[in-house]
Amino acid sequence: MSEQWSDEYARMIADCEKREGKLSDWERGFIDSLDQQMGRGKMPTRKQVDRLNEIWERVTA
């Protein structure tokens, strides 16, 4: 995974975590799980990235 993409995803995850009150229980679990996955150096799937984008756009709007 390129460092640039990793940094962007990490920033999006952090943005979502800062707005935890706007997240559903499922979304909180998804964000936490994705953060842990990336912490282990595993790149997110396209579907995970798409869902992260959807959540990020909604909570940061």
Contact map, one row per residue, 1 for C-alpha under 8 A:
1110110000000000000000000000000000000000001000000000000000000
1111110000000000000000000000000000000000000000000000000000000
1111111000000000000000000000000000000000000000000000000000000
0111111100000000000000000000000000000000000000000000000000000
1111111110000000000000000000000000000000000000000000000000000
1111111111000000000000000000000000000100000000000000000000000
0011111111100000000000000000000000000000000000000000000000000
0001111111110000000000000000000000000000000000000000000000000
0000111111111000000000000000000000000000000000000000000000000
0000011111111100000000000000000000100000000000000000000000000
0000001111111110000000000000000000000000000000000000000000000
0000000111111111000000000000000000000000000000000001000100000
0000000011111111100000000000001000100000000000000001000100000
0000000001111111110000000000000000000000000000000000000000000
0000000000111111111000000000000000000000000000000000000100010
0000000000011111111100100000001000000000000000000000001100110
0000000000001111111100000001001000000000000000000000000000000
0000000000000111111100000000000000000000000000000000000000000
0000000000000011111111100000000000000000000000000000000000110
0000000000000001111111100001000000000000000000000000000000000
0000000000000000001111110000000000000000000000000000000000000
0000000000000000001111110000000000000000000000000000000000100
0000000000000001001111111111000000000000000000000000000000100
0000000000000000000011111111000000000000000000000000000000000
0000000000000000000000111111100000000000000000000000000000000
0000000000000000000000111111110000000000000000000000000000000
0000000000000000000000111111111000000000000000000000001000000
0000000000000000100100111111111100000000000000000000000000000
0000000000000000000000001111111110000000000000000000000000000
0000000000000000000000000111111111000000000000000000000000000
0000000000001001100000000011111111100000000000000001000000000
0000000000000000000000000001111111110000000000000000000000000
0000000000000000000000000000111111111000000000000000000000000
0000000000000000000000000000011111111100000100010000000000000
0000000001001000000000000000001111111110000000000000000000000
0000000000000000000000000000000111111111000000000000000000000
0000000000000000000000000000000011111111111100000000000000000
0000010000000000000000000000000001111111111100000000000000000
0000000000000000000000000000000000111111110000000000000000000
0000000000000000000000000000000000011111110000000000000000000
0000000000000000000000000000000000001111111000000000000000000
0000000000000000000000000000000000001111111100000000000000000
1000000000000000000000000000000000001100111110000000000000000
0000000000000000000000000000000001001100011111011000000000000
0000000000000000000000000000000000000000001111111000000000000
0000000000000000000000000000000000000000000111111100000000000
0000000000000000000000000000000000000000000011111110000000000
0000000000000000000000000000000001000000000111111111000000000
0000000000000000000000000000000000000000000111111111100000000
0000000000000000000000000000000000000000000001111111110000000
0000000000000000000000000000000000000000000000111111111000000
0000000000011000000000000000001000000000000000011111111100000
0000000000000000000000000000000000000000000000001111111110000
0000000000000000000000000000000000000000000000000111111111000
0000000000000001000000000010000000000000000000000011111111100
0000000000011011000000000000000000000000000000000001111111110
0000000000000000000000000000000000000000000000000000111111111
0000000000000000000000000000000000000000000000000000011111111
0000000000000001001001100000000000000000000000000000001111111
0000000000000011001000000000000000000000000000000000000111111
0000000000000000000000000000000000000000000000000000000011111
